[in-house]
Amino acid sequence: MHLRIILILTLCGLAWLTTAAKDTRPNVILIMADDLGQECIENYGGESYHTPRLSQLAQEGVWFSNAHSQPICTPSRVQIMTGKYNVRNYIRFATLDRSQDTFGHAFRNAGYRTAVVGKWQLGGTSETIHEFGFDEHCLWNIRGAQNERYVSPTLLTNGKTKDFSGQYGPDLQQAFAKDFIKRHQGDPFFLYYPATLPHYPFQPTPDSPDWDPDRDPWFNDTRYFGDMVTYLDKLVGELVDFVTNEGLADNTLVIFTSDNGTDHRIISLQGGVSVKGAKGKMTVDATHVPFFAIWPGTVPAGLRMEGLIDFSDVYATLIDLAGISIDPKEDAEKDGISFLPLLKGVPTATRDHSFCWYMERTDMTDIKTFVQNTHYKLHSDGRFIDKTQDRFEQHPLSEAAMSEQDHALKEQFSQWMSKYDALRPERIPYNDGQPVAIPGKVEVERYDYGYPGVTYHDTTEGNSGKGFYRSDDVDIVSEKGRHRVTYTEAGEWLEYSVDIKQTGTHMLSVSYAGTEAGIIRFECSGQTLIDSIALKPTGAMDRYESVRVDDVRLEVGRQVLRLHIEQGGMQLNHFTITAN
């Protein structure tokens, strides 16, 4: 009898401990549409498309009327994932520097189950996804899944590539998202869902009258944009319903937004005004995106927030929500401000300004910036805009028309802009922010990221080689996936961050081609390394030869190599440094 009582009490105690130990931290689902400006949503006054579920969800939670992304996709993805303004860490289009900390790391390190589903477009492989903090993935636009995304897509799911003939990509990824949620109901989870819809190519969806599972995957017609918006609306509603039906709604925060404004080929009606898509531009409609959050029982319903937020704030808010601590040094480089109190209906001040640093694709010769608040905006070219009166930014305020308060605000904006501009690193090594290990091979076109005159110098404007690898003034030719520096001229130079593993003499070998003789030289951290290397003609621009120099002395540690062109005309492939 006593044994039975002890056993019952023991079992009850175990049950209590199990219940007490259950992790009740909130789940987080972050959904980000692709190319959907706020003018497309009915809740924001949109009149051209049918978005009943998105509008309903916005009304069931908190919706922000002054939320801003970056002007185009990769910059927005880098900013929302890292909580940093692009001035600190953006390197090139379709790439996220692998040295960066992401919200995936923060959640996984805190014991959350993590997944990313949708469009990646940040480079790498399935291993890269894991390195960025995600346990699982179902992605398009990553190595192994680079065919089209809609009809008959190719997807990379947890490291495995698969073609889905006749099926619809967004449906497949939605199914993965639901399965991930269902499998991890007992654990706190973070689901990052950068959706593919409604980015071009504009095509019929399975709900369109002329849906065709055998359609050309690259078919494109803007008249189907509305169908894609409505299908996205349906998918988001279905996912939220799924969370509710699984009994998870009261412990799950769902955020919906978009990576940037609408495609320039799309014209939408909002409040009786025709709004042309502004993706990629620096105007209000390029960055003004829908943004709302629902969390039954925690986030008040029907609450509109007019305060300013931007994508850097998402990281800060999510780790605040989950009670996650990050490394103080890393935290000091974050630019976001948590808006968690606003989600809980607690009045609090939002940011008084937002900063945008925009490098389209990979052109360090064309950097644009602006500082804005809810009413005014200062561009780096000096234009000062009253956004409340000039939505399309066609009539900058003149000095004469500005009040004393306007002048003071413009000066404050200018000071903030200078402060942020100074945050740009002088150089960022091409190799995912890390110097190239020496001994090793250095591809000549992979010179450090940086401004002209800092990490490179080219004597001619633009890329005469017409290669697609980089977009600054260095002349690069691209053929069959290989890239080389071409049309070299005397006086040009390129710099490379390297990490030399041992002090001693090394052998340096240069691969090149050319029909004329050339001369190059090398410096190491400002000191002459090799004063002259003669490059004899190889007979053709595609006939590569190598020349080597022995007994090159290098000191251990991180250094900067500079390759000088003394006599140009040749095409440079790579140089290799080995230890003697």
Secondary structure, 3 states (H helix, E strand, C coil): CHHHHHHHHHHHHHHHHHHHHCCCCCEEEEEEECCCCHHHCHHHCECCCCCHHHHHHHHCCEEECCEECCCCHHHHHHHHHHCCCHHHHCCCCCCCCCCCCCHHHHHHHCCCEEEEEEECCCCCCHHHHHHCCCCEEEEECECCECCCCCECCEEEECCEEEECCCCEHHHHHHHHHHHHHHHCCCCCEEEEEECCCCCCCCCCCCCCCCCCCCCCCCCCCHHHHHHHHHHHHHHHHHHHHHHHHCCCHHHEEEEEEECCCCCCCCEEEECCEEEECCCCCCCHHHHECCEEEECCCCCCCCEEECCEEECHHHHHHHHHHHCCCCCHHHHHCCCCCCCHHHHCCCCCCCECCEEEEEECCCCCCCEEEEEECCCEEEECCCCEEECCCCCCCCCCCCCCCCCHHHHHHHHHHHHHHHHHHCCCCCCECCECCECEEECEEEECCCCCECCECCCEECCCCCCCCCCCCCCCCCCEEEECCEEEECCCCCCCEEEEEEEECCCEEEEEEEEEECCCCEEEEEEECCEEEEEEEEECCCCCCCCCEEEEEEEEEECCEEEEEEEEEEECCCEEEEEEEEEC
